[in-house]
Structures are given as C-alpha cells and as structure tokens.
Amino acid sequence: MITITDLSARIAGRLLIDHATLSLPAGAKAGLVGRNGAGKSTLFRVITGDLAAESGAVSIPKNARIGQVAQEAPGTEDSLISIVLAADKERAALLAEAETATDPHRIAEIQTRLADIGAHSAEARAATILSGLGFDHEAQLRPASSFSGGWRMRVALAAVLFSEPDLLLLDEPTNYLDLEGTLWLEEYVRRYPHTVIVISHDRDLLNTAVNSIIHLDQKKLTFYRGGYDQFERQKAEADELQMKAKAKNEAARKHLQSFIDRFKAKASKARQAQSRVKALERLGTVASVIEDHVQPITFPEPEKQPASPIVAINGGAVGYAPGKPILKGINLRIDNDDRIALLGSNGNGKSTFAKLIAGRLQLQAGEMKLAPNLSVGFFAQHQLDDLIPNETPVDHVRRLMPLAGEAQVRARVAQMGLSTEKMATAAKDLSGGEKARLLMGLSAFHAPNLLILDEPTNHLDIDSRRALIEALNDYNGAVILIAHDRHLIEATVDRLWLVNGGTVSVFEGDMEDYRSLVVASPKKAEEKLDAGLQVNKADQRKAAADKRASLAPLRKRINDIETLTKKLESLIQALDAELADPALYEKAPAKAAEKAKQRGEAAAKLSAAEEEWLELSTEYEEAMAG
C-alpha cells in the first residue's frame, strides 16, 4: 500500500500540492489525472524521492522497488535485447557472480535465486515486451544507436516493464507509441502483477487498463474507484451535491444573519441574537465548485466544397528516394465528406501517405487526380519546431492577415482556443498543448476542404481532446487522421484505412475489430496483414463459426498443455530442491551443472507451454464469445 499523508510540494516557489492525503491499495492500477500543470509529474518526483516534500510524507513498503521510464533514451551500441535484459540488475549481478563463484553454498543460493526470479526465461520475456512495442526479432538485435529518439524511448519503456518493479510509474507513456503499441500497453498494464500509477490523457487507456482514478485538482488528491468514465460520472454527481449543499448553506447563513441584524440591538432579543451568532460560526461555509473552463477549438468552414472525389489515386507509388517507394499499388479515392483514420504500425508509411495527399511528396508512379481548387490543411507534431520562438500567437496570425485590424487578428487567435493572456505570450513560453492549438489553427487558417492531422493529441489533456473532437465534428470538410488515441478515432471518423505491407487498403471492421486483431495474437495479426487480407464482419463471423466447430480438439490441446505444465512445475521444484543442497556441488560438480542445465531447459519449456496455453485459451474464449 502507498500512503500519502498531509503532503505539500512546491516547484519554483509555486505550491502545486497542498496538504494532500491518499491511500492506494497494493496491486491497484491507478490513473493520475488533472489539468496540465496541476502537479502530476511533481507528485511522481516526490514519490521517487527526486523532490523533497515541503511537508507531509509518502509511505511505501520497505524494500519495494520503484520503476519509471528513464528520461534519456538509451543510445549506446548495445543491442535492444541486451539493454532490456540489463534492466533487471539483480539477474545481471547474479549471472555475473555465477561465472566466478566457487563456494558451493553460495552457488546453491545463486541458482535458487535465479530460479525464483525466472532468470532462465528472461530472454523470452524481454523479447515479448519488445515485440509488443513494435520491435521484431531483427530489430531487437540491432544497436540502440541505430534508432531515432522516439523508438529509443520505447526501449526505455520496455526496460522498465521488464524489470517489473513493485511500483510502476508511467508518465504519458503513449506519447511515443503508435496505436498498435498503445493497445498492447493497455493490455500489459491491465495484467501487470503489481501496483501501477499512470499519468495519461488517453481516455481509452484510463478506461481499459486501470481500476481506479486519482484526481489532482485544486492541489488536493481524491481517489475514485473504476475507470475514467466512472470517475467523470462520480465527479459530476459530487459537484452537483456540493453545489446544492452550498446553496443550502448560504440560505441558512442568510437567514441567521438576518435575525442577528434585526435583533442584536434589542435587549429583549440579545440572548437569542448572540446564540444565532454562535450558530453562524458553527455553520461554516461550503466550498464552491471551481470549474476550469477549457477554450473551445474552431476550424474555419470551407467556403465551397468541391465535388467528389476530391482525391483519386490509381496505381500510386510514393517514397523519398527515386525507385525506392515506401508505398505502392495505391488505388483509393477520398470524397468531400470522408472522415478517415489511418491505421498501421509506425514505420509502415502513414505519414508518408499523409504527405502525399498534402502535396509534400509527389507520386513516383501511377496517377493522382485532385479536385479543382482543392485546399489542404496539414498538421504534424514535428511542425511545432517551425513556430518562431520569440513571436506571440498574435504575431504568427498577423503575418497571415497583414491588412486586418488588431481586433480581427485577436478574434482569429481566440478561435484557436488560446486565452487572452496567452495571445501575448512568446511561442517558446507556451505549453505543449498551447503550441499544438496554435499550430492546428495556423494549419487550418485558410479554411481547407481537407484537413490532415498527424498525431494532434500528444500535448493535449483530456478536456482539450474533447474540444478537438467537437471541433472536428463541427467541421464540414473531409478529414484524414493519424492518432494513437482510440477514443478520438472512434468519436470522429467513419472510415478506417490500413497502411501495411507497402500499400494502403480499406479496413472493413471497426476499432474493436482492430484492437482484437492486434492484442489477441499480434504475431498472427501481422502475418494476416502482411498477406494483404482484409478483416471484415463476415470473415470474423465465419472464423468464429470455424472455431466453434473445432472447439473439442482445441479444448483437448489446452488440457494437454495444462497437464504438461504441472509436470514441468513438479520437475523444476524437484531440481530446485537438489540444486539447493551445497553437498551436490562438493561431491558431484558435473552432476550439479547437468541438473542446472536440466532446470534451465525445463523452465524454457514451461515458458513456451504457458505462452501457447495463453494463446490457445484466448482463441477458445473468442470462439465461445463469437
């Protein structure tokens, strides 16, 4: 259990947490939510001991290990798999000591402890985590220095997940993941065997992966059971009750004060008036519900929408180097009312396709027809660096409206969702979310017919993401969206396109179909996608029927694996007992080495059996549900 008692913390003289108290049960999966700048990351720093509290305390069980993603991504020449394996410092130290240990008692202790921590199956577990985060077998053997910063951050995340700390702290872990990695992480956190606190603005992650919400608001911490949707309902109900209580309190105070004012000067009523004064003091006040207003986002409406299709591609190929297309065989059309989300792992070409449609790249082969006078607005996260650091949002917009008056310029900035005080703030001093709002507004400034948004949510909190959803749904043009936020996709688009296997094709299912495909069996999903098969409702119903027809042999295989698992566990237990005897190493060191080898082989077989059991059990449950 984690206990926070009367905690106060400051950053640069600013009080962010004020006498906050919280108890978090052991094994809880908690989402830490609150407005940007509320102090969520500060709380993490206090928990880890990187920041001293002004007052109060954080109590964590003795010897509990705390883990969080390293701030600097690994960039060494070590392979990804070795970096992740090295994150388990105890395992690495024990293996190193085992190479030189000579004392039989110590060797027995080392082997027993290695068995306890599952050291023999560590490589398989590390590889599974890296695979879930988007690294295939070949990539896992490459040096970290060969990857970009975003991919290295995935390695840092894999390392902390592999080390499996007793308290796992994750601060916006999906910011450097694609949708596929996010879906995998949701499932991993949900099944994680220890306590997790995750800071996230991803609504689906907070509904799927956690079982409680910690709300940091007005410098206080409040614990809610359930996911984010339940938290919102409970918070709204509590706010409503508080507003009613405040109104009732104010009415009672007003009544008492009226009596006091009327009769305090009359001798006959003096005693009664005095008692009312005491009653008024005891009554106290009920705090107001403070509602933080989120500035709306508005995209200007295109004056005239061209006839469909606004984009038509036949046999298209596109890439960055002549003769080396990233995508080819593209045969698609975009209509003037399309709302399209691009699915597919990072590196498959989603941004390349978006740049083609935006006119940033030209076709290498095939034909692309655009509607006359088509205007395209394009937003991508890397463009944040294009903002002029010392210029304000008003300066940026004035450049696009040289003949407009000051009031008109400020009105356009307000449409982007920036408050009056932020209008005069230099871009370098804006928060990530404020920069994103400004850049989105600049991208859509000329009222485009087609708006392309490439990962627009990385710096937006939950309420700002809701404002973006409302803005997209109010916008009358076509939209192409690349995002790792499943909730945003489901709330704004009606078509899904899959970028995979060197091309772009229609995905006929919905986001739940895609999630099932990615999470249930990632390896099979990749094979299926690489084969160019489209997943649709009819296919899934047929597949479910086929599974039901073969449930008997599937169930038999699951039972066989369970029997094998029990035998392997018994074998490992017996070998552990033998290896724990120091006399074995004195009398028969060769036999001890053979037993250790047998133990490792049995552990590897057990790990493989458990993985197969999990996969087949998932398949069986899906067939039953289908």
Summary of the structure (lengths in Angstrom):
residues: 626
radius of gyration: 29.9
end to end distance: 39.3
largest distance: 105.1
contacts: 1960
relative contact order: 0.09
helix: 53%
strand: 19%
